[in-house]
């Protein structure tokens, strides 16, 4: 299936990582969608002429690794599960292709806007759980209202990044998700699931949103940390995620 995706991406014009760094969506709106790999094949066959694809070292795929931290009560997970509008997330995000890692803190306010603070991390420490804890202790003065954080879960995934020709929209397409829970030692692959996120400048016209509607792919929230935690830790409260989890299970096994 991956080769099929690459075949459809190959005719697209390319944009480099350096060129992508100049694209700043100052009044950004985000919307996520869930799809299957066959649907992604259809989608990629329809984007030619409207989108460029990001390349890193000549590759149209990028590889990511993330470690998520939380406290002993899983407060960040529960804030999201319980529908709190203001919430935080703490993670170490690693871009494997470029061997670049960041310690990141994301803050979402009650208006749905997300702000992110991040600190460059030595790549050698990026897979080290203890290093993540030490970083939190060092930078916890940056308004994260939790103590005694520890690594809870990690994930791996592959990402395709598209940008429209007006450079007012960025599309990320994540496939090949794998979750590993440090506490329960349970692993879960999500083959066949595709996470699409449309990030655009305000409400500017989006060819991608039109394509998604045509393919009957509807908006659907998805937090990698929360969903990954819920499916790898049966002791976590997950009532509000049950409908979404059933939908995901159906998509994975279809």
C-alpha positions as CSV (number, residue, x, y, z in Angstrom):
1,X,0.0,0.0,0.0
2,X,2.8,2.4,0.8
3,X,4.3,2.1,-2.7
4,X,0.8,2.9,-4.1
5,X,0.8,6.2,-2.0
6,X,4.3,7.0,-3.3
7,X,3.2,6.4,-6.9
8,X,0.4,8.9,-6.5
9,X,2.7,11.5,-4.8
10,X,5.5,11.3,-7.4
11,X,3.8,13.6,-10.0
12,X,3.3,16.3,-7.4
13,X,5.5,19.4,-7.3
14,X,7.8,19.3,-4.2
15,X,8.5,21.8,-1.4
16,X,11.6,21.5,0.8
17,X,11.6,21.5,4.6
18,X,13.4,24.9,4.5
19,X,10.7,26.3,2.2
20,X,8.0,24.9,4.5
21,X,9.5,26.7,7.5
22,X,8.6,30.0,5.9
23,X,4.9,29.2,5.9
24,X,3.4,30.6,9.0
25,X,-0.4,30.4,9.4
26,X,-0.9,33.2,11.8
27,X,-4.7,32.9,12.2
28,X,-4.8,29.1,12.0
29,X,-7.8,26.8,12.2
30,X,-7.3,23.0,12.5
31,X,-9.7,20.2,11.7
32,X,-9.0,16.5,11.9
33,X,-10.5,13.7,9.8
34,X,-10.3,9.9,10.1
35,X,-10.0,7.8,6.9
36,X,-8.9,4.3,5.7
37,X,-5.9,3.6,3.5
38,X,-8.2,2.8,0.4
39,X,-9.8,6.2,1.0
40,X,-6.4,7.8,1.1
41,X,-5.6,6.3,-2.3
42,X,-8.7,8.0,-3.7
43,X,-7.8,11.3,-2.0
44,X,-4.2,11.4,-3.3
45,X,-5.4,10.7,-6.8
46,X,-7.4,14.0,-6.6
47,X,-4.9,16.5,-5.2
48,X,-2.7,16.9,-8.3
49,X,-2.6,20.6,-9.4
50,X,-3.7,21.9,-6.0
51,X,-1.0,20.7,-3.7
52,X,2.8,20.3,-3.4
53,X,4.3,17.6,-1.2
54,X,7.1,18.1,1.3
55,X,10.3,16.2,0.7
56,X,13.0,15.6,3.3
57,X,16.3,14.2,1.9
58,X,14.4,13.3,-1.2
59,X,11.7,11.3,0.7
60,X,8.0,12.1,0.6
61,X,7.4,10.4,3.9
62,X,8.7,11.6,7.3
63,X,9.0,9.4,10.4
64,X,8.0,10.5,13.8
65,X,8.4,9.3,17.4
66,X,6.7,10.8,20.5
67,X,6.8,10.2,24.2
68,X,3.9,11.6,26.3
69,X,4.2,12.5,29.9
70,X,1.5,12.7,32.6
71,X,1.2,12.6,36.4
72,X,0.2,9.7,38.6
73,X,-3.5,10.5,38.3
74,X,-3.4,10.8,34.5
75,X,-4.7,14.4,34.9
76,X,-3.9,15.5,31.3
77,X,-5.6,12.5,29.9
78,X,-8.7,13.0,32.1
79,X,-8.9,16.7,31.3
80,X,-9.3,15.8,27.7
81,X,-11.6,12.9,28.4
82,X,-13.9,14.9,30.7
83,X,-14.2,17.7,28.1
84,X,-12.3,20.5,29.9
85,X,-11.8,23.3,27.5
86,X,-8.5,24.4,29.0
87,X,-5.9,21.6,29.1
88,X,-2.3,20.9,28.6
89,X,-0.1,18.2,27.0
90,X,3.6,17.5,27.6
91,X,5.6,15.4,25.1
92,X,9.0,14.8,23.5
93,X,8.5,14.9,19.7
94,X,11.3,13.4,17.5
95,X,11.7,13.9,13.8
96,X,13.7,10.8,12.9
97,X,14.7,11.8,9.4
98,X,16.4,15.0,10.5
99,X,17.5,13.6,13.9
100,X,15.8,16.6,15.6
101,X,13.9,16.5,18.9
102,X,11.9,18.9,20.9
103,X,10.5,18.9,24.4
104,X,7.0,20.4,23.9
105,X,4.3,21.8,26.1
106,X,0.9,22.5,24.4
107,X,-1.7,24.7,26.0
108,X,-5.3,24.8,24.8
109,X,-7.5,27.6,26.0
110,X,-11.3,27.8,26.4
111,X,-11.6,29.3,22.9
112,X,-10.1,26.3,21.2
113,X,-6.8,28.0,20.4
114,X,-3.6,26.0,21.0
115,X,-0.2,27.5,21.9
116,X,2.9,25.5,22.0
117,X,6.2,26.1,23.7
118,X,9.2,23.9,22.8
119,X,12.8,23.5,23.6
120,X,15.4,21.8,21.4
121,X,16.5,18.5,22.8
122,X,19.7,16.5,22.2
123,X,18.7,13.8,19.8
124,X,20.6,11.2,21.9
125,X,18.2,11.8,24.7
126,X,15.0,11.8,22.6
127,X,14.3,8.1,23.3
128,X,15.3,8.3,26.9
129,X,12.4,8.3,29.3
130,X,14.4,9.6,32.2
131,X,15.7,12.5,30.1
132,X,12.2,13.5,29.4
133,X,11.4,13.7,33.1
134,X,14.6,15.7,33.8
135,X,13.6,18.1,31.1
136,X,10.1,18.6,32.7
137,X,11.7,19.3,36.0
138,X,14.0,21.8,34.4
139,X,11.4,23.7,32.4
140,X,8.3,23.2,34.6
141,X,8.5,26.9,35.5
142,X,6.8,27.4,32.1
143,X,3.3,27.3,33.6
144,X,2.6,23.6,33.5
145,X,0.5,23.1,36.7
146,X,1.5,19.5,37.4
147,X,4.2,17.8,39.5
148,X,6.0,14.4,39.3
149,X,5.4,13.7,35.6
150,X,6.5,10.4,34.2
151,X,6.5,9.0,30.6
152,X,3.2,7.2,30.0
153,X,3.2,6.2,26.4
154,X,5.0,6.4,23.1
155,X,3.9,6.3,19.5
156,X,5.5,5.9,16.1
157,X,3.9,7.0,12.8
158,X,4.7,8.1,9.2
159,X,3.6,11.5,7.9
160,X,2.9,12.9,4.4
161,X,2.8,16.8,4.4
162,X,1.0,18.7,1.6
163,X,0.8,22.5,1.1
164,X,-1.5,24.3,-1.3
165,X,0.0,26.5,-4.0
166,X,-1.1,29.7,-2.3
167,X,0.7,28.5,0.9
168,X,-2.3,29.3,3.0
169,X,-3.0,25.6,3.9
170,X,-1.0,22.7,5.3
171,X,-2.2,19.1,5.3
172,X,-0.7,16.4,7.4
173,X,-1.5,12.8,6.7
174,X,-0.5,10.2,9.3
175,X,-0.3,6.4,8.7
176,X,1.2,3.3,10.3
177,X,0.4,4.3,13.9
178,X,1.9,2.2,16.6
179,X,1.3,2.8,20.3
180,X,3.3,1.4,23.2
181,X,2.2,1.9,26.9
182,X,5.0,2.1,29.3
183,X,2.8,1.1,32.3
184,X,0.8,-1.8,31.0
185,X,3.5,-2.8,28.4
186,X,0.6,-3.2,25.9
187,X,1.2,-2.4,22.2
188,X,-1.4,-1.6,19.6
189,X,-1.0,-1.1,15.8
190,X,-3.5,0.9,13.9
191,X,-2.9,-0.3,10.4
192,X,-5.4,0.9,7.8
193,X,-6.2,4.0,9.9
194,X,-5.3,7.4,8.4
195,X,-5.4,10.7,10.4
196,X,-5.7,13.8,8.2
197,X,-5.4,17.2,9.6
198,X,-6.2,20.4,7.7
199,X,-4.4,23.5,9.0
200,X,-5.3,26.6,7.1
201,X,-5.1,30.4,7.4
202,X,-8.5,31.4,8.9
203,X,-11.3,30.2,6.7
204,X,-9.5,30.5,3.4
205,X,-10.8,28.3,0.6
206,X,-9.6,24.7,1.0
207,X,-9.5,22.3,-2.0
208,X,-8.8,19.5,0.5
209,X,-12.0,20.2,2.5
210,X,-13.9,19.9,-0.8
211,X,-12.2,16.6,-1.7
212,X,-12.9,15.2,1.7
213,X,-16.6,16.1,1.4
214,X,-16.7,14.5,-2.0
215,X,-15.2,11.3,-0.5
216,X,-17.7,11.5,2.4
217,X,-14.9,11.7,4.9
218,X,-16.3,13.8,7.8
219,X,-14.5,15.7,10.6
220,X,-13.6,13.7,13.6
221,X,-11.5,14.6,16.7
222,X,-8.5,12.4,17.4
223,X,-5.9,12.8,20.1
224,X,-3.0,10.4,19.7
225,X,-2.2,10.6,23.4
226,X,-5.8,10.0,24.5
227,X,-6.8,7.3,22.0
228,X,-3.5,5.6,22.3
229,X,-3.8,5.6,26.1
230,X,-7.4,4.3,26.1
231,X,-6.6,1.3,23.9
232,X,-3.5,0.3,25.8
233,X,-4.7,0.8,29.3
234,X,-8.0,-0.9,30.2
235,X,-8.0,0.7,33.6
236,X,-8.4,4.2,32.3
237,X,-11.8,5.9,32.2
238,X,-12.8,5.9,28.6
239,X,-16.7,6.3,28.5
240,X,-16.6,9.5,26.3
241,X,-14.4,7.8,23.8
242,X,-16.4,4.6,23.3
243,X,-18.2,5.6,20.2
244,X,-15.0,6.9,18.6
245,X,-13.1,3.7,19.6
246,X,-15.8,1.5,18.0
247,X,-15.6,3.6,14.9
248,X,-11.8,3.3,14.8
249,X,-12.0,-0.5,15.5
250,X,-14.4,-0.9,12.5
251,X,-12.1,1.1,10.2
252,X,-9.0,-0.9,11.2
253,X,-10.7,-4.2,10.7
254,X,-12.7,-3.4,7.6
